[in-house]
Amino acid sequence: MSTDPATVCLVTVTYGSRQKLLEAMLASLRDVPAIRHAVVIGNGTPWLDDVAVDHLPFTVKKIPLVRNMGTAAAFTAGLRAALATRHTFIWLMDDDLIPSPGSCEALVAAIAAEEAGGHQLVGVVAQREGHTLDLSDRHIAKPGSFLAFDIRRRLPQRKTGPKSAMARSLPFAPYGGFMARPQVFETIGEPRADFVLYADDTEYSSRILRHGGVIKPVPSARVTDVVPSWNVGDENEPKSGLDRMLGSGTGFQVYYSLRNRCYFDHTRAARQQGLWYRLNRTLFLGTLFVKALRKQRLSQFRLIRRAIRDGEKARLGLNAEFPLPA
C-alpha cells in the first residue's frame, strides 16, 4: 500500500427537513485533517443548495435527486461520486450521526492493522453510542433463525472450539460509520436499488465476506445518534422486540424493514436450515399474534405478516402502497 498520508472522502445521504442535522454532522468533522472531500446526496431535498459549507476545510459536493429514492439508490449515487475522487478511504455516514474526536483516525488505523495481518478486503465500522456491536453469538443471526428469533438458544449448547479469524468478522454492517478502501466498494459493486431502504446496508456489506473479506468493529471509533432510530428500543425501557414491532414505526418503515430483512434471511438461512427456519417462523408469528390480540394491534400484525410474505416471495422494489416521504 502507498505510504502517502491517508485521505478520506465522506459520503452521506439526507432527506426530509434534516438540514440542521446534516450541517451539525459536517461541522463535527471540520478538525479531521484526513477528510478532504464530502459527497452529500439530497434525497428529494429542495434546500440542499442552502446547506452551509463555506466554513468547512474540505470540499463538499452536493448532488440532488429529484425525489426520495431510498437509501440504496442514494448511497449508490454517493459512492459513484466518491470513487471518482480517488481518495485513500471512503467513509459512509448517516446525516444524524456525530463522530467522536479521533474516530476517523481509529478506523484508518484498524484497516491498516487488518491488512498487515493478511486480509486484503477489509471493512471497519464505528461503534454507535448506546448500541452493542460486537462479535458474540447473541448479536449474529444463525442460519435457520427467523428475524433473530431462534428457539435453539433455549436448548443446551454444545461447546465448540475457538473460531477462525473469518468467523470473528461481523456478518454485515450499517452504512453509518462504515469505512473501507475504494477497492472494497469496487469489488462488491453497488447497493441493490430494489431494496429501496432498510436492510440494503445489511445485504450490501455482507458481500465483503462472500468475497473473502472481513468486517471489524472498532470500539475506539464512536458515533452518536442525534435522532434515535425508530426501531431501536430504549435500554431503560422494558419492552421486548416484539412489543416494539407492534407499537413503533410508520407503515413504510415497518413494511420495507421487515420485507427486506425477511428476504435477506430467507435467501441465506431458510435454504441452509429450512426446518428450523419454518419452526422459528411459526413460533415467532404465533407469539406476535397473541401479543397483537392483547394490545388490539391486529392491523399492525397484518402489515407485518404481509411484509414477511413479500420478502419471502422476493417481491422487492418500491411498493406503491408504501410511498417514501418527500
C-alpha positions in Angstrom: 0.0 0.0 0.0 1.0 3.6 -0.5 3.0 5.4 2.3 1.3 8.7 1.4 -0.8 10.3 4.1 -4.3 8.8 4.2 -7.1 10.9 2.7 -10.8 10.3 3.2 -13.9 11.0 1.2 -17.1 11.2 3.2 -20.4 10.1 1.8 -23.7 10.9 3.4 -27.4 10.9 2.4 -30.1 13.4 3.7 -33.8 13.8 3.2 -36.9 15.5 4.6 -36.2 18.5 6.8 -32.9 17.4 8.2 -30.7 20.4 7.1 -29.6 21.3 10.6 -28.7 17.7 11.4 -26.6 17.5 8.3 -24.9 20.8 9.0 -24.1 19.6 12.5 -22.6 16.3 11.3 -20.4 18.1 8.7 -19.3 20.7 11.2 -18.2 18.0 13.7 -15.6 16.8 11.1 -14.0 20.1 10.4 -11.0 19.3 12.6 -10.3 16.0 10.9 -7.3 16.7 8.5 -7.7 13.4 6.6 -11.1 14.3 5.3 -10.5 16.1 2.0 -13.9 15.7 0.3 -17.5 15.1 1.2 -20.3 13.9 -1.1 -23.8 14.9 0.1 -26.8 13.3 -1.7 -30.1 15.1 -1.3 -32.9 12.6 -1.5 -35.6 15.0 -2.8 -34.4 17.9 -0.7 -35.1 21.4 -2.2 -32.9 23.0 0.5 -29.7 21.2 -0.5 -28.1 24.3 -2.0 -28.7 26.2 1.2 -26.6 23.9 3.3 -23.7 25.9 4.9 -20.4 24.5 3.8 -18.2 27.6 3.2 -16.6 27.3 6.7 -15.5 23.7 6.2 -11.9 22.9 5.3 -12.8 20.2 2.9 -14.6 20.2 -0.5 -18.3 19.4 -0.4 -20.1 18.1 -3.5 -23.9 18.3 -3.3 -25.8 16.0 -5.6 -29.6 16.5 -5.6 -32.0 13.7 -6.5 -35.4 14.7 -7.9 -37.3 12.7 -5.3 -36.7 10.5 -2.3 -35.5 7.3 -3.9 -34.5 5.5 -0.7 -31.1 4.9 0.8 -29.9 2.2 -1.7 -30.2 4.5 -4.7 -28.9 7.5 -2.9 -25.8 5.8 -1.5 -25.2 4.3 -5.0 -25.0 7.9 -6.3 -22.8 8.9 -3.5 -20.4 6.0 -3.9 -20.1 6.7 -7.7 -19.0 10.3 -6.9 -16.7 9.2 -4.1 -14.9 6.6 -6.2 -14.2 9.3 -8.8 -12.3 11.4 -6.2 -9.7 8.6 -5.8 -9.1 9.2 -2.1 -7.5 6.5 0.1 -10.6 5.7 2.0 -14.4 6.2 1.7 -16.3 6.8 4.9 -20.1 6.3 4.9 -22.1 8.4 7.4 -25.7 9.0 8.3 -26.7 12.7 8.4 -27.7 12.5 12.0 -24.5 10.9 13.4 -21.8 12.9 15.3 -18.5 11.1 15.2 -16.3 11.5 18.4 -12.9 13.0 18.0 -10.3 10.5 16.8 -12.8 8.2 15.2 -11.7 8.7 11.7 -8.1 8.1 12.6 -9.0 4.9 14.6 -10.8 3.5 11.6 -7.9 4.1 9.3 -5.5 2.5 11.8 -7.8 -0.5 12.1 -7.8 -1.1 8.4 -4.1 -0.9 8.3 -3.8 -3.4 11.1 -6.1 -5.9 9.4 -4.2 -5.5 6.1 -0.9 -6.1 8.0 -2.4 -9.3 9.3 -3.0 -10.6 5.8 -6.6 -9.5 5.0 -6.9 -7.9 1.6 -10.6 -6.9 1.7 -11.3 -5.0 4.9 -14.3 -3.0 6.2 -14.4 -1.4 9.6 -17.3 0.3 11.4 -17.6 2.7 14.3 -19.4 1.8 17.5 -22.7 3.7 18.0 -23.2 5.1 21.5 -25.8 3.0 23.3 -25.7 0.2 20.8 -23.8 -3.1 21.1 -21.8 -4.1 18.1 -19.6 -7.0 18.9 -18.7 -10.5 17.7 -20.7 -12.5 20.3 -23.1 -15.1 19.0 -26.1 -13.4 20.5 -25.8 -10.5 18.1 -25.5 -12.6 15.0 -28.5 -14.4 13.5 -27.8 -18.1 12.9 -28.9 -20.0 9.8 -32.4 -21.2 10.4 -33.4 -18.3 12.7 -36.2 -16.0 11.9 -35.8 -12.3 12.4 -33.2 -13.1 15.1 -35.7 -15.4 16.9 -34.2 -18.8 17.4 -35.7 -21.4 19.8 -32.4 -23.3 19.8 -31.0 -20.6 22.1 -33.1 -22.1 24.8 -31.6 -25.5 24.3 -28.4 -26.7 25.9 -25.5 -25.5 23.8 -22.6 -27.8 22.7 -19.2 -26.3 23.4 -17.2 -25.6 20.2 -13.6 -24.9 19.7 -12.0 -21.4 19.0 -13.4 -19.6 16.0 -11.3 -18.7 12.9 -10.5 -15.2 12.1 -13.2 -15.2 9.4 -15.8 -16.3 12.0 -14.8 -13.4 14.2 -15.8 -11.0 11.5 -19.1 -9.2 11.7 -21.5 -10.7 9.1 -22.6 -7.2 8.0 -22.5 -3.5 9.0 -24.7 -0.4 8.7 -23.9 2.4 6.3 -23.4 4.9 9.2 -19.8 4.8 10.4 -18.5 2.2 7.8 -15.1 2.8 6.2 -13.2 0.9 3.6 -10.8 1.4 0.7 -12.3 2.2 -2.7 -11.1 -1.2 -3.9 -13.6 -2.8 -1.5 -16.5 -0.9 -2.9 -15.4 -1.6 -6.4 -15.2 -5.3 -5.6 -18.7 -5.7 -4.0 -20.5 -3.5 -6.5 -23.4 -1.2 -5.7 -26.3 -1.4 -3.2 -29.4 -3.1 -4.6 -31.9 -0.4 -5.6 -34.8 -2.9 -5.3 -34.3 -2.9 -1.5 -35.3 0.8 -1.6 -34.4 1.4 2.1 -33.8 -0.6 5.3 -31.5 -3.7 5.3 -30.0 -2.6 2.0 -26.8 -1.9 4.0 -27.0 -5.4 5.5 -27.2 -7.1 2.1 -24.6 -4.8 0.6 -21.9 -5.1 3.3 -22.4 -8.9 3.7 -20.9 -9.2 0.2 -17.5 -8.4 1.7 -17.5 -11.8 3.5 -18.6 -13.6 0.3 -15.6 -12.2 -1.4 -13.3 -13.5 1.4 -13.0 -10.2 3.3 -13.7 -9.2 6.9 -15.8 -6.5 8.7 -14.4 -5.5 12.1 -16.0 -3.2 14.7 -13.7 -0.5 16.1 -14.7 0.3 19.7 -12.4 3.3 19.9 -14.2 4.9 17.0 -17.6 6.1 18.2 -20.6 7.9 16.7 -23.7 9.3 18.4 -27.2 9.2 17.0 -28.7 12.7 17.4 -32.1 11.2 16.4 -32.5 7.6 17.7 -33.6 5.1 15.1 -37.3 4.3 15.2 -36.7 0.5 15.5 -34.2 0.6 18.3 -35.5 0.4 21.9 -34.5 2.4 24.9 -32.2 0.3 27.1 -34.2 1.6 30.1 -37.5 0.5 28.5 -38.6 -3.0 29.4 -40.4 -3.6 26.1 -39.4 -6.7 24.1 -38.6 -6.6 20.4 -42.0 -7.9 19.6 -43.7 -5.2 21.6 -41.7 -2.5 19.8 -42.5 -4.1 16.4 -46.2 -3.8 17.2 -46.1 -0.3 18.5 -43.5 1.6 16.6 -42.8 2.8 13.1 -45.0 4.2 10.3 -46.3 1.9 7.5 -43.5 2.3 5.1 -40.9 1.9 7.8 -42.3 -1.4 9.1 -43.0 -2.7 5.6 -39.6 -2.1 4.0 -37.5 -3.0 7.0 -39.3 -6.3 7.6 -39.7 -7.2 3.9 -36.1 -6.7 3.1 -34.8 -8.4 6.3 -37.0 -11.4 5.6 -35.8 -11.6 2.0 -32.2 -11.4 3.2 -32.7 -14.0 6.0 -34.8 -16.3 3.8 -32.3 -16.5 0.9 -29.4 -17.4 3.2 -31.0 -19.0 6.3 -34.0 -20.9 5.1 -32.1 -22.7 2.3 -29.5 -23.8 4.7 -31.7 -25.0 7.5 -35.3 -24.9 6.3 -36.8 -27.0 9.0 -35.5 -24.7 11.8 -36.5 -21.6 9.8 -40.1 -22.8 9.4 -40.3 -23.8 13.1 -38.9 -20.4 14.3 -41.2 -18.6 11.8 -44.3 -20.3 13.2 -43.3 -19.7 16.8 -42.5 -16.1 16.1 -45.7 -15.3 14.3 -47.8 -17.2 16.8 -46.3 -15.2 19.7 -46.7 -12.0 17.8 -50.3 -12.7 17.0 -51.1 -13.3 20.7 -49.5 -10.0 21.6 -51.3 -8.2 18.9 -54.7 -9.6 20.2 -53.9 -8.4 23.7 -52.8 -5.0 22.5 -55.6 -4.6 19.9 -52.9 -4.2 17.2 -54.2 -6.7 14.6 -53.8 -4.2 11.8 -50.2 -3.9 12.6 -49.9 -7.7 12.7 -51.4 -8.0 9.3 -48.9 -5.4 7.9 -46.0 -7.3 9.5 -47.3 -10.6 8.0 -47.7 -9.1 4.6 -44.1 -7.7 4.7 -42.8 -11.1 5.7 -44.7 -12.8 2.8 -43.5 -10.3 0.3 -39.9 -10.7 1.4 -40.0 -14.5 1.3 -41.5 -14.3 -2.2 -38.9 -11.8 -3.3 -41.5 -9.0 -4.1 -39.0 -6.2 -3.9 -38.8 -2.7 -5.3 -40.9 0.3 -4.4 -44.4 -0.6 -3.4 -47.0 2.0 -4.5 -49.0 1.3 -1.3 -46.0 2.4 0.8 -44.6 5.6 -0.8 -41.5 7.2 0.7 -41.9 10.6 2.4 -41.0 13.7 0.4 
